[in-house]
Amino acid sequence: MNKDKKTHNVLTQIIKYVLPLVISIGLCWLLFTGIDFDEMISIIRQQCDFRWIALGFVFSIGAQVSRAYRWRIQLRALGVNPPVYALVYSIFGTYAVNLVFPRLGEVWRTGYIAQRQNAPFTSVFGSMVADRLSDTIAVALITLLAFIVASGAILDFIAQNGADYASIARIVESPWLWGAAILSLVLLWLFMRWKTSNRWISKVQKAVRELWQGFAVVVRMPGKGKWLLFTAGIWVCYFMQMYVSFYAFPFTRALLDSYGAQAALVTFVLGSLSMGVPSNGGIGPWQWAVIFALGIYGLPKAEASAFANLSLGTTTLLTIFLGIITFIGIALDKKRSKHDNKTQTIKRN
């Protein structure tokens, strides 16, 4: 039994951490196959106006701060009220952790806020799940907008990846999938209705209730209008980071002159969709998607690679920098809290 459990744990760790790393390395290897690396570096050195990249950083940070304020509204509805700076730390730290351990950043930020505020982990985690679900809905709406204004480019993307989309469609349309989903919901409902004195089952039921409470808080929380505004702010900032980056190179600026914001929108959408592929900080899938999107508008691979790799590379450096600031700030915050607690104890005595 212990051997099976250890094997399961090893497989779980491989899927969580090793597989995304392998995907990132494999895609990066394919990405640079057939590319003149010296030519790409030369394009960046000679043609890039880094002031536009720096302006993109402002929008990137704006998106993350907006995300912190949005999450604050959800947490307050749960009776959890961390200071804004702690929430900003949690968002900066999420992206930094995801660079090393994909998808673990969300768990880390949940644990950080739950521990700092002495709040139930499952409730905070539920609010984080709702936060991420809203991102999924936002990406779907932005994709729909992109399809409306640039249907030709999107259809070309789907046509060139027809086999992959057909496989996904077969899975989604499978009656076994939907039957299993319905059966799972029925079993969950019966489990939650089960009255029992078993301590462990009661704990699981309590955890599920707290998770649902954190998830469902979006529907009944006050400040829904502000929440929607911050959601819009997040994605406007993300798009603007991509848009202003197009001005960093003369060849991407020319795409804006020829096609307007449509070129940036399609590139942004395909880049956002690629983030669903498990990888370390989007490294690999994101460049692939951006290079493909720019290729739709006739940009040669060398120039597209220069843009994609510089954009992701500089954003990754920004993430690392903000992560360092975050973990220094958290350490100082803990030290200050311990000092304040010690001072209060001395005063009481």
N, C-alpha and C positions, 0 to 999 in steps of 0.2 A: 504493500500500500504506500509506504514512504517512498519507495523507488519510483512508483508511478507519479507520485506528487512532485518529486524532484524533476522527473523528466518533463512533466507538464510545465513546471516553473521555468526550466531551461528553454523550452520551446516558446513560452510566452515572452521571455526576455529577448530571444532571437527575433521574434516577430516585431517587438516594440522598438528595439534599438539597432540590431544588426541589419535587418531587411531595409529600413530607410537609408542606412548608410551605404549599403550595396547598390540600391537604386540610384542614389546621388552620384556615387563614383562611376557607375556604369553609364549613366546618362551624360555625365561630364566627359567621359572618355569618348563616347559617340559624338558629343557636341564638338569636341576639338579635332576629331578625325576629319581630315581633308581641309582643315582651316590653317592658313599661314599665320601662325601665332605672332611672328615678328610684324607682319603686316597689320594685324589687329592692334597691337601695341602702338605701332606707328600712327595709325588712324586716331587712336585716343590721344596720344601726345600732341599731334599736330593740329587736330581739328576740334577737340572738345573745349567748350567754354564751361569751366567748372563752376562758374557763378550760378548757372541754372541748376546744376546738381545741388549746390548749397541751398538754393531756394527750395528745391524739392525736399530737403531735410526738414525745413520749417513746416511744410505740410505733413510730412510723415510724423513728426512729433505732435503736431496739432491733432492728427487722427488718434494717436494713442492717448493723449490727454482727454479728448472727447470721449473715448471709450471708458476711461476711468470715471468721468462724471456720469456717464450713462449707467455704469454698474452701480454707482453710489445710490442712484434712485431706487434700483431694485433691492439693494441691501437694506436701505432705510425702511422699506416696506416690510422687511423681515425683522426689524428691530435691531439691526446691526449698523453701527454708525462710525466707521473708521474715518480718520482725517483724510482729506483729499491727497496729501502727499504720500500717504501709505498706499492708496489706491493707484496713484501714478507709478510708484515703485513696483506694485504688483503687475502692472501692464508691461512696463519696461522689462521687468525680470522674466515675464512669460516668454517674450520673444527671444531673450538671451538664452534661457534654458532650452527652448525648442531648437536652437542651433545645435546643441549637443545631444539632447534627448528629445526627439520629435514627439509631440503630443503630451509630453510630461509637464510642459510649462503651465498648462491649464490646471493640472492637479497641484502643481507647486503654488500657484497664486491662490487657489482655494485654501490650501493648507496654511499659507502665510497669513491671510486675512482671518481665517477661522481661529487660528492660534492667537493672533495678536488681539483679537476682540473677544476671545473666549466664547465663540459662537459655535453652534453645531456644524460640523464639517459637511454633513449631507445637505443641509439647507443652503449653505453657501455654494456648495457644488451644484445644486439644482439651479441656483440663480445664474451660475456660470454657463450651464448647459443652455438655459434660455437665452443668454447673451450670445452664444455661438449659433444657436438656431436662428436668431434674428439676422445674423450675418449671412447665413445660408439663404434666407428669404431675400435679403437685400441683393445678394449676388444674382439670384434668379431674376429679380426685377430689372437689374442693370443689364443682364444678358438679354432679356426681352426687349429692353430699350435699344440695345445694340443691334438686335435682329431687325427691329423696325427700321432703324436708320441706315443699316449696312447689311441688309439681308444677303446680298451677293457674296460678300466676304465670308459670312458665317456659313452659308450653304457650301461654299468651296471648301471650307475647313471640314465640315461634316462629310462631304463627298470623298475627300482624300483620306479620311479616317473611318471609312464606312464599315470595315470589318469590326473594329472596336465598338462602334456604336450599335451595330447589329447584335453583338454579344450582350451588351448591356440591356438592349431592348428585350432580348429573349428572357433574360433573368427577371427584369421588371414585370414582364407580362406573364410570367409563369404562375399558374394557379396554385402550385405548391408553395411558392413564396407567400402569397396572400393568405392561403389557408393556414400556414404556419404562424403568420403574424396574428391572425384572428384568434387561433387557438392559444397563442401565448398571452394575449390580452385577457381571454376568458380565464385561463389558469391563474394569471396574476390577480384578477378580480376575486376569484374564489379564495386564493391564498390570503388576500387582505381581509376578507370577510370571516376567515377561520378564527374562531374563538379557542384559544388554547392557553394553558398555564405553562407551557414550555418556555423557559427563559430565553433560549437562543432564537426560537421562532419569533417571539415577541420583539426581540432586539432588531431582527431583520425587518419586521413589519414597521417598527418605529422609524428605521432608517429610510424605508421606502416612502413613508408619509412625509418625512422631513425633506427628502429629495423632491417629491412632488410639490410640496409647499414652496420650495425655492424656485421651482420651475414655473409654477402657475401664478407666482406673484405678479408677473407682468400684466396679467389680465385685470387684477383688482387693485393694483398699486396707485397711489396718488402721483400726480406729475407725469401722466402719460404723454402730454403734449411736449414737455421738455425732453422726455425719453426719445420721442420721435425726432425732435430737432437734433439731438446729439447723434442719433443714428444717421440722419442725413449728413451731419457734419463729418462723421467718420469717413463716409464713402466719398463725399465731395473732396475731402482732403487727400484721400488715397488717389482719386482720379487726377486731382490737380498736381500731385507729385509726378505722375506719369506725363501729364500734359506739358508741364514746364520743362521736364527732362528732354522732350522732343526739341526744344530750342537749344540744347547743348551742342548738337551737331548740325552742320549745314544740310546734310542729306535727310535727316528726320524733320528739320524745319521745312524743307522743301515739300515733304509729304503733307504737312499742315497747310502749306500754301495751295497745294493741288486738291486735297481731299477735305480740308477743314478738320474739325475736332473728331470726325468719324474715325480717322486713322488711329488717333490716340485712344479713342473709346474701344475699338475692336482689340487693340493691343492690350489695353487694361483688362478687358473682360476675359480674354484667353489666358492672360497671366494670372488672373484671380481664380479661374477654374482649375488651373494647373496646381494651385496650392492644395487641392484635395488629394493629390498624389503624395503618399508618405515619403518624406525626404527631410533632410536637415536644413530647415529654414528655406525650403523651396529651391535649394541649389540643385540644378539639373533640370527638373521639369519646367521651372519658370523661364529659364533661358530658351528652352526648346519652344515653348508656347510663344514667347515674344518674337523669336527669330522667324517662326512660321507666320505670325501675324504681319510682321514687316515685309516678309516675302510675298504675301498676298498683294501688297501695294508695289511690288516690283523692286524692292530694295535688295541689292546683292548680299550674299551670305556674310562676306567679310565685314561690311558696314553694319549689318544687323547684329552680328556677333559682338562687335565692338560696343554697340549701344546696350545690348542685353547684359553682357558681362560687366560693363562698367556700372550700369544701373544697379544690378544686384550686388556687385562687389562693394560699392560705396554704401549701399543700404545695410549690408552685413556689417561693415565697419562701424556704422552708426549704431547698430543694434548692440555690438560688443561694447562700444563706448558707454552707451546708456546702461547696459547691464553692469559694467564696472561701477558706475556712479550709484546704481541701485543698491548693489550689495554692500558698498561702503556706507551708503545712507542707512540701510537696515541695521548694519552693525552699530553705527553711532546711535541710532534710535533705541536699540536694545540697551546699550550702555547707559544712555540718558534715563531710560525707564528704570533700570536697576538702581541708579543713583538717586532718583526721585523717591523710589520705594524705601530705600535705606534711610533717606533723610526724614521721611514721614514716620518711619518706625522709631527713629531716635527722638523725634519731637513728642511722640506719644508716650515714650518712656520717661 
